[in-house]
Amino acid sequence: MANSMTGFARIEALLLDTDNSSLGSLTWEIRSVNHRYLETHFRLPDDLRELETQLRQLLRQSLARGKLDVALQLHLDTDNKNTLAINTALVTQISHAIGQIEEQLPHAASISALDLLKWPGVLQKQGIERAQLLQQSLAAFDTCIPQLIDHRAREGAELARLIEQRLIAMDKHIINVRAAMPKILQAQRDKLINKVAELQLELDPERLEQETVLLAQKADIDEELDRLDTHILEVRRTLSQSGSIGRRLDFLMQELNREANTLSSKSIVSETTLAAVELKVLIEQMREQIQNIE
Protein backbone atom coordinates (compact mmCIF):
# COMPACT_ATOMS: atom_id res chain seq x y z
CA MET A 1 0.00 0.00 0.00
CA ALA A 2 1.25 3.46 -0.90
CA ASN A 3 1.78 5.89 1.95
CA SER A 4 1.95 9.61 1.41
CA MET A 5 4.61 11.72 3.07
CA THR A 6 2.01 14.40 3.79
CA GLY A 7 0.30 14.08 7.15
CA PHE A 8 -0.74 15.80 10.34
CA ALA A 9 -1.35 14.58 13.86
CA ARG A 10 -2.31 16.38 17.05
CA ILE A 11 -3.02 14.97 20.47
CA GLU A 12 -3.66 16.43 23.90
CA ALA A 13 -3.06 14.61 27.18
CA LEU A 14 -3.42 15.51 30.85
CA LEU A 15 -0.42 16.07 33.05
CA LEU A 16 -1.05 14.12 36.23
CA ASP A 17 0.47 14.39 39.68
CA THR A 18 1.53 11.33 41.63
CA ASP A 19 -1.96 11.23 43.17
CA ASN A 20 -3.53 11.46 39.65
CA SER A 21 -4.67 15.05 40.16
CA SER A 22 -4.44 17.23 37.05
CA LEU A 23 -1.61 19.76 36.86
CA GLY A 24 -2.38 20.84 33.30
CA SER A 25 -1.98 19.31 29.87
CA LEU A 26 0.47 18.77 27.05
CA THR A 27 -0.07 18.99 23.30
CA TRP A 28 1.90 17.20 20.60
CA GLU A 29 1.73 18.27 16.96
CA ILE A 30 3.45 16.51 14.06
CA ARG A 31 3.46 17.94 10.54
CA SER A 32 4.88 15.89 7.70
CA VAL A 33 5.72 16.81 4.08
CA ASN A 34 7.64 15.12 1.31
CA HIS A 35 11.43 14.79 1.46
CA ARG A 36 14.07 12.51 -0.03
CA TYR A 37 15.01 11.15 3.40
CA LEU A 38 13.64 11.15 6.94
CA GLU A 39 14.38 14.56 8.44
CA THR A 40 13.04 15.65 11.82
CA HIS A 41 12.90 19.07 13.47
CA PHE A 42 11.80 19.50 17.09
CA ARG A 43 10.39 22.42 19.03
CA LEU A 44 10.43 21.33 22.68
CA PRO A 45 10.52 23.11 26.04
CA ASP A 46 14.13 23.65 27.08
CA ASP A 47 13.93 21.29 30.03
CA LEU A 48 12.66 18.47 27.77
CA ARG A 49 15.34 18.70 25.08
CA GLU A 50 16.76 15.38 26.21
CA LEU A 51 13.73 13.66 24.65
CA GLU A 52 14.94 14.33 21.10
CA THR A 53 17.00 11.14 20.79
CA GLN A 54 14.14 8.92 21.94
CA LEU A 55 11.66 10.76 19.73
CA ARG A 56 13.84 10.25 16.66
CA GLN A 57 14.14 6.54 17.42
CA LEU A 58 10.37 6.21 17.72
CA LEU A 59 9.84 7.97 14.40
CA ARG A 60 12.47 5.90 12.59
CA GLN A 61 10.76 2.71 13.72
CA SER A 62 7.57 3.72 11.89
CA LEU A 63 8.56 6.07 9.04
CA ALA A 64 11.13 5.88 6.25
CA ARG A 65 10.89 9.25 4.50
CA GLY A 66 9.49 12.72 5.01
CA LYS A 67 10.31 16.06 6.59
CA LEU A 68 8.72 16.19 10.05
CA ASP A 69 8.14 19.20 12.27
CA VAL A 70 7.41 18.05 15.83
CA ALA A 71 6.21 20.48 18.51
CA LEU A 72 5.39 19.98 22.19
CA GLN A 73 3.54 22.53 24.30
CA LEU A 74 2.99 22.34 28.07
CA HIS A 75 -0.11 24.01 29.52
CA LEU A 76 0.01 24.38 33.32
CA ASP A 77 -3.06 25.10 35.42
CA THR A 78 -3.01 28.76 36.43
CA ASP A 79 -4.54 28.02 39.82
CA ASN A 80 -1.39 26.21 40.93
CA LYS A 81 0.34 28.70 43.21
CA ASN A 82 3.77 27.18 42.92
CA THR A 83 4.31 26.04 39.37
CA LEU A 84 8.10 26.25 39.27
CA ALA A 85 10.84 24.55 41.25
CA ILE A 86 14.64 24.66 41.16
CA ASN A 87 16.54 21.60 40.02
CA THR A 88 19.08 21.83 42.83
CA ALA A 89 21.13 18.88 41.61
CA LEU A 90 21.63 20.53 38.24
CA VAL A 91 22.45 23.88 39.86
CA THR A 92 25.12 22.17 41.95
CA GLN A 93 26.66 20.59 38.87
CA ILE A 94 26.69 23.89 37.00
CA SER A 95 28.18 25.74 39.98
CA HIS A 96 30.91 23.16 40.28
CA ALA A 97 31.70 23.51 36.56
CA ILE A 98 31.78 27.32 36.89
CA GLY A 99 34.20 26.99 39.81
CA GLN A 100 36.55 24.86 37.72
CA ILE A 101 36.47 27.41 34.89
CA GLU A 102 37.22 30.28 37.30
CA GLU A 103 40.23 28.38 38.63
CA GLN A 104 41.59 28.06 35.08
CA LEU A 105 40.52 31.55 33.98
CA PRO A 106 40.55 33.88 37.03
CA HIS A 107 39.52 36.89 34.96
CA ALA A 108 36.53 35.20 33.33
CA ALA A 109 33.18 36.87 33.95
CA SER A 110 31.15 35.00 36.56
CA ILE A 111 27.61 33.89 35.83
CA SER A 112 24.72 35.58 37.59
CA ALA A 113 21.80 33.88 39.30
CA LEU A 114 19.47 35.13 36.56
CA ASP A 115 21.69 33.59 33.89
CA LEU A 116 21.70 30.37 35.85
CA LEU A 117 17.88 30.30 35.91
CA LYS A 118 17.89 30.51 32.09
CA TRP A 119 19.92 27.32 31.87
CA PRO A 120 17.81 24.49 30.34
CA GLY A 121 16.42 22.27 33.08
CA VAL A 122 17.21 24.50 36.04
CA LEU A 123 13.57 25.58 36.37
CA GLN A 124 11.16 22.67 36.58
CA LYS A 125 7.42 22.34 36.86
CA GLN A 126 6.52 21.76 40.48
CA GLY A 127 4.00 19.13 41.41
CA ILE A 128 5.20 16.57 38.87
CA GLU A 129 8.45 14.69 39.06
CA ARG A 130 10.80 15.07 36.13
CA ALA A 131 10.87 11.35 35.41
CA GLN A 132 7.09 11.31 35.45
CA LEU A 133 6.92 14.30 33.10
CA LEU A 134 9.26 12.59 30.63
CA GLN A 135 7.28 9.36 30.83
CA GLN A 136 3.93 11.05 30.25
CA SER A 137 5.32 13.09 27.36
CA LEU A 138 6.72 9.99 25.64
CA ALA A 139 3.51 8.05 26.23
CA ALA A 140 1.46 10.81 24.60
CA PHE A 141 3.88 11.02 21.67
CA ASP A 142 3.63 7.27 21.21
CA THR A 143 -0.12 7.61 20.66
CA CYS A 144 0.38 10.54 18.27
CA ILE A 145 2.51 8.56 15.80
CA PRO A 146 -0.30 6.12 14.76
CA GLN A 147 -2.53 9.11 14.07
CA LEU A 148 0.12 10.49 11.71
CA ILE A 149 0.56 7.10 10.04
CA ASP A 150 -3.20 6.79 9.47
CA HIS A 151 -3.31 10.23 7.86
CA ARG A 152 -0.39 9.38 5.58
CA ALA A 153 -2.04 6.06 4.68
CA ARG A 154 -5.29 7.78 3.67
CA GLU A 155 -3.39 10.29 1.57
CA GLY A 156 -1.39 7.43 0.02
CA ALA A 157 -4.54 5.50 -0.90
CA GLU A 158 -5.87 8.56 -2.73
CA LEU A 159 -2.56 9.02 -4.56
CA ALA A 160 -2.63 5.35 -5.61
CA ARG A 161 -6.17 5.83 -6.94
CA LEU A 162 -5.10 8.83 -9.02
CA ILE A 163 -2.09 6.94 -10.38
CA GLU A 164 -4.30 3.98 -11.31
CA GLN A 165 -6.54 6.32 -13.31
CA ARG A 166 -3.50 7.41 -15.35
CA LEU A 167 -2.40 3.80 -15.83
CA ILE A 168 -5.82 2.90 -17.21
CA ALA A 169 -5.60 5.83 -19.64
CA MET A 170 -2.13 4.66 -20.72
CA ASP A 171 -3.48 1.14 -21.32
CA LYS A 172 -6.10 2.55 -23.68
CA HIS A 173 -3.56 4.54 -25.70
CA ILE A 174 -1.28 1.51 -26.01
CA ILE A 175 -4.16 -0.74 -27.12
CA ASN A 176 -5.27 1.83 -29.70
CA VAL A 177 -1.77 2.27 -31.13
CA ARG A 178 -1.18 -1.48 -31.31
CA ALA A 179 -4.52 -2.01 -33.08
CA ALA A 180 -3.83 0.79 -35.56
CA MET A 181 -0.31 -0.27 -36.57
CA PRO A 182 -1.29 -2.81 -39.32
CA LYS A 183 -3.44 -0.17 -41.02
CA ILE A 184 -0.71 2.44 -40.62
CA LEU A 185 1.92 0.20 -42.21
CA GLN A 186 -0.42 -0.76 -45.05
CA ALA A 187 -1.17 2.91 -45.68
CA GLN A 188 2.56 3.65 -45.83
CA ARG A 189 3.08 0.79 -48.30
CA ASP A 190 0.26 2.07 -50.51
CA LYS A 191 1.69 5.58 -50.31
CA LEU A 192 5.09 4.30 -51.46
CA ILE A 193 3.53 2.42 -54.42
CA ASN A 194 1.48 5.47 -55.44
CA LYS A 195 4.55 7.69 -55.27
CA VAL A 196 6.46 5.35 -57.54
CA ALA A 197 3.53 5.33 -59.95
CA GLU A 198 3.31 9.13 -59.98
CA LEU A 199 7.00 9.40 -60.87
CA GLN A 200 6.49 6.78 -63.60
CA LEU A 201 9.38 4.75 -62.31
CA GLU A 202 9.84 1.07 -62.96
CA LEU A 203 10.98 -0.70 -59.83
CA ASP A 204 11.69 -4.35 -59.51
CA PRO A 205 8.88 -5.91 -57.39
CA GLU A 206 11.51 -7.50 -55.19
CA ARG A 207 13.18 -4.10 -54.62
CA LEU A 208 9.77 -2.58 -53.81
CA GLU A 209 9.13 -5.32 -51.30
CA GLN A 210 12.53 -4.69 -49.71
CA GLU A 211 11.75 -1.00 -49.32
CA THR A 212 8.41 -1.88 -47.77
CA VAL A 213 10.05 -4.25 -45.28
CA LEU A 214 12.66 -1.62 -44.43
CA LEU A 215 9.93 0.94 -43.79
CA ALA A 216 8.08 -1.52 -41.55
CA GLN A 217 11.25 -2.22 -39.56
CA LYS A 218 11.90 1.46 -38.94
CA ALA A 219 8.34 1.99 -37.80
CA ASP A 220 8.19 -1.19 -35.68
CA ILE A 221 7.16 -0.20 -32.15
CA ASP A 222 6.04 -3.57 -30.81
CA GLU A 223 9.07 -3.75 -28.53
CA GLU A 224 8.34 -0.31 -27.06
CA LEU A 225 4.66 -1.14 -26.56
CA ASP A 226 5.57 -4.42 -24.85
CA ARG A 227 7.97 -2.64 -22.49
CA LEU A 228 5.34 -0.03 -21.70
CA ASP A 229 2.95 -2.84 -20.77
CA THR A 230 5.64 -4.45 -18.59
CA HIS A 231 6.45 -1.21 -16.76
CA ILE A 232 2.77 -0.46 -16.16
CA LEU A 233 2.32 -3.93 -14.69
CA GLU A 234 5.34 -3.32 -12.42
CA VAL A 235 3.92 0.02 -11.26
CA ARG A 236 0.70 -1.70 -10.24
CA ARG A 237 2.61 -4.45 -8.46
CA THR A 238 4.74 -1.90 -6.60
CA LEU A 239 1.69 0.08 -5.51
CA SER A 240 0.31 -3.06 -3.86
CA GLN A 241 3.46 -3.55 -1.79
CA SER A 242 4.02 -2.23 1.72
CA GLY A 243 6.92 -0.17 2.98
CA SER A 244 8.87 2.54 1.20
CA ILE A 245 8.06 2.37 -2.53
CA GLY A 246 8.44 5.98 -3.67
CA ARG A 247 11.97 5.68 -5.08
CA ARG A 248 11.10 2.53 -7.04
CA LEU A 249 8.04 4.20 -8.51
CA ASP A 250 10.13 7.23 -9.47
CA PHE A 251 12.57 4.93 -11.31
CA LEU A 252 9.67 3.28 -13.16
CA MET A 253 8.44 6.69 -14.28
CA GLN A 254 11.85 7.33 -15.83
CA GLU A 255 11.64 4.04 -17.70
CA LEU A 256 8.10 4.73 -18.90
CA ASN A 257 9.19 8.15 -20.14
CA ARG A 258 12.13 6.58 -21.97
CA GLU A 259 9.84 4.22 -23.89
CA ALA A 260 7.38 7.03 -24.68
CA ASN A 261 10.25 9.08 -26.14
CA THR A 262 11.35 6.15 -28.30
CA LEU A 263 7.76 5.65 -29.44
CA SER A 264 7.64 9.30 -30.49
CA SER A 265 10.95 9.11 -32.36
CA LYS A 266 9.74 6.10 -34.37
CA SER A 267 6.42 7.66 -35.22
CA ILE A 268 5.62 7.90 -38.96
CA VAL A 269 2.12 9.34 -38.63
CA SER A 270 0.55 12.01 -36.46
CA GLU A 271 -1.67 9.41 -34.78
CA THR A 272 1.20 7.67 -33.02
CA THR A 273 2.91 11.00 -32.32
CA LEU A 274 -0.16 12.29 -30.50
CA ALA A 275 -0.42 9.00 -28.59
CA ALA A 276 3.21 9.35 -27.47
CA VAL A 277 2.57 12.93 -26.34
CA GLU A 278 -0.48 11.82 -24.33
CA LEU A 279 1.55 9.05 -22.73
CA LYS A 280 4.25 11.52 -21.70
CA VAL A 281 1.65 13.85 -20.19
CA LEU A 282 0.17 11.00 -18.15
CA ILE A 283 3.63 9.87 -17.02
CA GLU A 284 4.51 13.38 -15.87
CA GLN A 285 1.23 13.63 -13.94
CA MET A 286 2.04 10.36 -12.18
CA ARG A 287 5.60 11.44 -11.48
CA GLU A 288 4.35 14.57 -9.70
CA GLN A 289 2.09 12.46 -7.50
CA ILE A 290 4.83 9.94 -6.80
CA GLN A 291 7.11 12.66 -5.42
CA ASN A 292 4.86 12.63 -2.35
CA ILE A 293 4.82 8.84 -1.84
CA GLU A 294 7.02 7.44 0.91
N, C-alpha and C positions, 0 to 999 in steps of 0.2 A: 504494500500500500504506500502511495506517495504521501509524504508529509511536507507541508509548507514550512518555510523558515519564518513566516510572518505569524505572530501570535501575541496574545496579551493575557495576563493572569493577575488577579488581585484578590487578596484574602486578608481578612481582619481576624484577630484573635485576642482574647482577654489576657492581661497580665495578672497572674494570681500570686498572692502571698502564700506563705507556708501553710496558713490556715484556710486557704482557698478563697480568701476575700479578694475582691477586685481592686487592683491598684491603677488600672488604666487599660490601655490596649496597644497593640502593635499592628502595623499594616505593611504587608509585602506587596510590591508591584514588580512584575517582570514584563518587559517589552522586548520583542524579538523581531528582527528584520533579516533580510538575506545577507549572506557573507560567504566568502570562499571557505573560511575555517570557522571554528568555534571561538568567538571572542567575547569576553565578559567584562563589563564595567559595573562597579559597585558604588552606591551612595549609601553609606552606613553611618550611624552615630559614631563619634570618635572612640568611645569606650567599647565598641563592638567590632572594631576593625579586625580583630583576631579571627573573626568568623570567615573571612574571605577564602582562606584555603579550603575549609570544609565545604563552603558553598560551591566553589569551583568543582570540587570532587563530585558533589551531588549532581551538578549539571552535566558533567562529562559522562556520568553513568547513564544518562537518559538521552542526551542530545549529541549530535555529531557535527552540525554546522549551524551557523547563525551568529548574528551580532546581538548580544543580550545586554540590556540595561536593567540592573537590579537595584531597587531602592527599598530601604526599610525606614519606617517612621515610628517613633514611640510617642504615645499620647498618654500622659500621666493625669490622674484625677486631680483637679484643682483644689479639692477640699482636703487633700493631704497636706497637713501643716509642714511636715518635714519631708520634702521630696528628694533632698540631696544628702549624701554622706561622703566623707573623705575616705579614700582607700589608703589607710595609714601604712600598710605594708609597701605599697608602691611609692608613697612619699619617702619612706625610709630608704628605699633602694635608690631613688633619684638623689636624695640628699647625700648619700654615701658616694655616689658617682661624682656629684658636684665637688665634694670634699677632695676626692682624688685629683680632679682637674685643677683645683686651686693649689694643691701641693706642687703640681707640675708647672702650672702657669700662675704665679702669685699675683700678677697684674691683670688677670682676666676678670671681666665684669661678673659679679655675682648675680644669681638669679633671684628675682623677687618672689614673694608669696603669691602675688597675682599671676605672674608667669607660670608658677608651679601649678596653680589651679587650672590653667589652660592646657596642661599636659594631658594627652589622651588617657583616660582611665582613672585619673586622680579623683574626679567627681563622679560619684555613682548614685544611682537611684536608690533611695532608702526604702526599706520595707520589702525588698526582694533581693535575695542573695544573688551574687553575680553568676554563680554556677547555674542557678535556677533560671536567671534571665537568658543566659546562653542556650540552655536546654529548651526553653519555651520558644525562643526565636527560631532555632533549628527545626523544632517540631512543626511550627507554623509554615516555615519555608518548604518543608518536606511535603506538605499538603498542597502547596501552591504549584509545585512542578507538574503534577498530573493535570491540573487545570490548564496549564500552558500547553502540555502535550496534546490534550484533547482539542484545543483551539487550532493548533498546527495541523492536527489530523483532519479536522473538518475543512480547513483551507486546502489541504493537500487533495482531499477527495474531489473538491470542486475543480482544482487545477487538472486532475486526471480526467475529469469529465470533459473539460474544454479541449484537452489534448486529443481525447478519443474522437471528438467531433471533427477535428482537423484530419485525423488519420482516416476516418470514413470518407471524407471529401477527397483525400489523396487516392484512396482505393478506387473511387469512381473515375478520376482522371486517368489512372493507369489502365483500368479496364477499357475505357473509351479509346485510348491511344492504341492499345494492343488490338482491339477489334478493327480499328480503322487502317492499320498498317497494310494489310493485303490490298485494299482499294487504293491506298496512296501509292504503293509500288507499281500497281497496274497502271494507274494514271500517269506516272512518270515514264513508264515503258511506252505507253501510247503517245505521250508527248514527244519522246525521242524519235519514234517512227514517223510521226507527222512532220517533225522538223526536217528529217532526212528527205521526206517526200517533197516538202516545200522547196528545198534547195536542189531538187532533182539530181540527187546523188545516188550512185549505185553502190550499195554496200553489200559485201558478202553476208548472207544470213548468219553464218557462224560468227563473223565479226560483230554483227548487230547483237547477237545473243550474248557475246562476251561483254559488250558495253552494258547491256542490261543487267547482267550478273554483277558487274563491277559497281554499278549504281546501287543495286540492292545491298551489296556488302557495305558500302559507305553509309547507307541509311539504316543499316540494321541496328535496332535499339533493343532487341530482345534481352540482351545481357544486362543492360541498364534497368529495364523494367523488372527483370527477375531480382536484381539486387535491391531495388526499391521495395519490392514485396518482402524480401528477407529482412531488411532493416525495419520496416513497419511492424513486422511480426515480432522482432526483437524489442522494439519500443513497448509494445503491448505486454510482452513477457516481463520486461523490466518494471513496468508500472504495477504489476501484480506482486512484485517482491517486497519484502520488508527491509528496513534499514535505510542506509544512506544510498540513494540511487541517482541523485542529481548530476553528479559528474559523468556517470555512464550515459545518462540521457543526453547530456550536452555533447558527448562524443558522437552519439548516434545521429544527432542533428547535423553535425559536420559531415558525416558520411552520406546522409540523405541529400544534403545540399550539393555534395560532390557529384552524385549521380544525376541530380536535376540539371546541373551545369553541363554535364556530358550529353544528356538528352537534348539540351538546347543547341549545343554545338553540332550535333548530328542531324538536326532538323532540316528537312528539305521542303516543308510546306508550313504555312502560317498556323495550321491547326495544331501541329505538334509543338511549335514555338510557343503558342499561347498556353498550351497545357504545361509546358516546362515552367513558364512564368508563374502560372497559378500554383504549381507545386512549390516553387521557391517562396512564394508569399505565405503559403500555409506552413512551410518549414520555419520561416522566420517568426511567424506568430507563435508556434510551439516553442521555439527557442527562447522567446521572451518570457513565456510562462515557466519554462524549466529553470530559468535563472533563480526562481524563488523556491525550488524544490530542494529539500535537504539531501 
